[in-house]
Amino acid sequence: MRAWPLLFLLGCTEVVLVDARRDAGRDASFVDAAFEDTTLEDASLPDGGDPDAGTPASGPVLYPVGDRHSPISADLASALAARASMPRDEDVFMKVGDSITVSTAFLHCFAGTNVDLDGRPLDATLTHFRGGDAAGSSPFTRDSRAAVVGWSANAPLAGDPSPLDQEHAALDPRFAVVMYGTNDVGFRETEAFARDLWTITDTLLARGTIPLLSSIPPRDDSASADAKVPLYNLAVRALAQGRGVPFVDYHRELLPLANHGLAGDGVHPQIAGSGGCVLTADALRQGYNVRNLLVLEQLDRA
């Protein structure tokens, strides 16, 4: 097996070196997204963090493999609060992504009545964002200029103003739900994907908007593409850890499901017949229901 580091160049002075040689699902015991250089701007946290919360003596809080959501330590919470000091609409989020984000099966149903939280204490969060004004519509149903079918991570950055710029200006959101990679896998170099996603993340952070990042689903339509998915997901996790922003492991949650919760094309998530916002155990066998729950949980934790 070839041993090699994934090198992300993040401008002239910022370099993150991630050892990816044992990734791609071959050894789940490795410590992924570990930085050899913890001097990233805005990434290092004060000494003296709680090791039980994933904080080493110095450096960023680690985002361990096997967790549904990234950890929230006191330092991370403080850092995110500082980033969120810029006035923004607290009950508005923007959507940034590809067809899996564009689909009306994603989040739209939270604006309606066919919602079953199955006893989860997420009612207050749901009510909060239902009250948001996303340029005249609900954040849940808004058709985002930064989410388009077929897009890769470079697409929302193209042009002046870019689609990312336009959507942010239109909504002035506190949060951004971001997921790219499904269309990048197999067609773009991992480093190029990582640079673009990092640019998206830093652009949002500079504007006081907190990105909520996610791993991508399996690619059951192509064995060669699917073999690359864990490396792309490693890049997303490393990015989230480096900037201390929320990360959810969507890929991990889909793996135990029949057909990975995907539709017949092996790419797009399936939706339960009862509706995408029905979050019962039976409905959560389908990929869109899983993602809807995970994003609502991210918004609740943010």
QUICOR-V69227 format. One record per backbone hydrogen bond with DSSP energy under -1.0 kcal/mol. NH is the residue of the N-H (numbers start at 0). CO is the residue of the C=O. If there is no record, write none. Layout:
NH;CO / NH;CO
This chain:
5;17 / 7;15 / 9;13 / 15;7 / 17;5 / 22;19 / 29;26 / 31;29 / 35;16 / 42;39 / 43;39 / 47;56 / 52;49 / 53;50 / 54;49 / 61;53 / 69;246 / 76;72 / 77;73 / 78;74 / 79;75 / 80;76 / 81;77 / 82;78 / 83;79 / 84;81 / 88;171 / 91;88 / 93;174 / 95;176 / 96;145 / 100;97 / 101;97 / 102;98 / 105;102 / 107;105 / 109;106 / 110;107 / 111;108 / 114;112 / 115;276 / 119;116 / 121;119 / 125;121 / 126;122 / 127;123 / 128;124 / 129;125 / 130;126 / 131;128 / 133;136 / 134;132 / 141;137 / 146;143 / 147;96 / 150;147 / 154;151 / 156;153 / 157;154 / 163;155 / 165;161 / 166;162 / 167;163 / 168;164 / 169;165 / 170;166 / 171;167 / 173;88 / 173;91 / 174;91 / 175;209 / 176;93 / 177;211 / 178;95 / 184;180 / 186;183 / 187;183 / 192;188 / 193;189 / 194;190 / 195;191 / 196;192 / 197;193 / 198;194 / 199;195 / 200;196 / 201;197 / 202;198 / 203;199 / 204;200 / 205;201 / 207;204 / 208;203 / 209;173 / 211;175 / 212;245 / 214;247 / 219;265 / 221;218 / 225;221 / 226;222 / 227;224 / 231;227 / 232;228 / 233;229 / 234;230 / 235;231 / 236;232 / 237;233 / 238;234 / 239;235 / 240;236 / 241;237 / 242;238 / 243;239 / 244;239 / 247;212 / 248;67 / 249;247 / 252;248 / 253;249 / 254;250 / 256;253 / 259;256 / 260;257 / 261;258 / 262;267 / 265;262 / 269;260 / 274;271 / 277;274 / 278;115 / 283;279 / 284;281 / 285;282 / 286;260 / 287;269 / 289;285 / 290;286 / 291;287 / 292;288 / 293;289 / 294;290 / 295;291 / 296;292 / 297;293 / 298;294 / 299;295 / 300;296 / 301;297
